[in-house]
Amino acid sequence: MEVIKDLEESIKDLEQLENRINNIVFYRFFYEAIKELPEKDFTACVKALFEYSFNGVTENWDGVVHAFMTLAKVHIDVNANKKQRKSATSVCYPYY
C-alpha cells in the first residue's frame, strides 16, 4: 500500500512540475518595467524571466537583470504555487 501512496505522490509532483514548465503568466508590468531598456538589457531580462520560469535558472543575474528578476520572481513563484495548489486539489482519472 505504501508503494502505491509513494507512486501517487510522485505523479502529483510530476504534474506540478509539468504545470511550472509549460506556461507562465507574463504581466503587462513586466513589459512596462523593461521596455525602455537598451535592447541588450531588454533581451537579457526576458531571457532570465523565461529561464527562471521554465527551468528554475537563477544564474548570471547582475545589474539590471538582477533588479528586474528580484521583483518579477515573486510574481512567478506566487503563480507557480497557485497552480500547484490547484492541481493538488483537482481530481485526476487514469486512462485504462
C-alpha positions in Angstrom: 0.0 0.0 0.0 2.8 2.4 0.8 4.3 1.9 -2.6 1.1 3.0 -4.2 0.9 6.1 -2.0 4.5 6.9 -2.9 3.7 6.5 -6.6 0.6 8.7 -6.3 2.7 11.4 -4.6 5.4 11.1 -7.4 2.7 11.5 -10.0 1.4 14.7 -8.3 4.9 16.1 -8.1 5.4 15.4 -11.8 2.1 17.1 -12.6 3.1 20.1 -10.6 6.4 20.3 -12.3 4.7 20.0 -15.7 2.5 23.0 -14.8 5.5 25.0 -13.9 7.4 24.1 -17.1 4.7 24.6 -19.7 3.2 28.0 -19.0 3.7 31.3 -17.2 1.8 34.5 -16.7 3.5 37.4 -18.4 2.2 40.5 -16.7 2.0 43.8 -18.6 4.0 45.4 -15.8 6.9 43.1 -16.7 6.9 44.6 -20.2 6.4 48.1 -18.9 9.3 47.7 -16.5 11.8 46.8 -19.2 10.5 48.3 -22.5 12.7 51.4 -22.3 15.9 49.5 -21.6 18.6 49.1 -24.3 18.0 46.1 -26.5 20.7 44.1 -24.9 19.3 44.6 -21.3 15.7 44.0 -22.5 16.7 40.7 -24.1 18.6 39.6 -21.1 15.7 40.4 -18.8 13.2 38.5 -21.0 15.6 35.5 -21.3 16.2 35.5 -17.5 12.4 35.6 -16.9 11.8 32.6 -19.1 14.9 30.7 -17.9 13.7 31.1 -14.3 10.1 30.3 -15.1 10.7 27.2 -17.2 14.0 25.9 -15.8 14.5 27.4 -12.4 17.8 29.0 -13.5 18.9 31.9 -11.4 22.5 32.2 -12.8 24.0 35.3 -14.4 21.7 37.8 -12.8 23.6 41.0 -12.5 22.8 44.7 -12.7 19.5 45.5 -14.4 18.6 41.8 -14.8 19.1 41.2 -11.1 16.9 44.2 -10.2 14.1 43.1 -12.6 14.2 39.4 -11.6 14.2 40.3 -7.9 10.8 41.9 -8.4 9.4 39.5 -11.1 10.5 36.3 -9.3 8.0 37.0 -6.5 5.1 37.0 -9.0 6.3 34.0 -10.9 6.6 32.0 -7.7 3.2 33.0 -6.5 1.6 31.9 -9.7 3.5 28.6 -9.7 2.3 28.0 -6.1 -1.3 28.7 -7.1 -1.0 26.2 -9.9 0.4 23.6 -7.6 -2.4 24.1 -5.1 -5.0 23.9 -7.8 -3.5 20.8 -9.4 -3.2 19.2 -5.9 -6.9 19.6 -5.3 -8.1 18.6 -8.8 -9.2 15.0 -9.5 -7.2 13.0 -12.0 -8.7 10.0 -13.6 -6.2 7.5 -15.0 -6.7 6.2 -18.6 -7.5 2.5 -18.9 
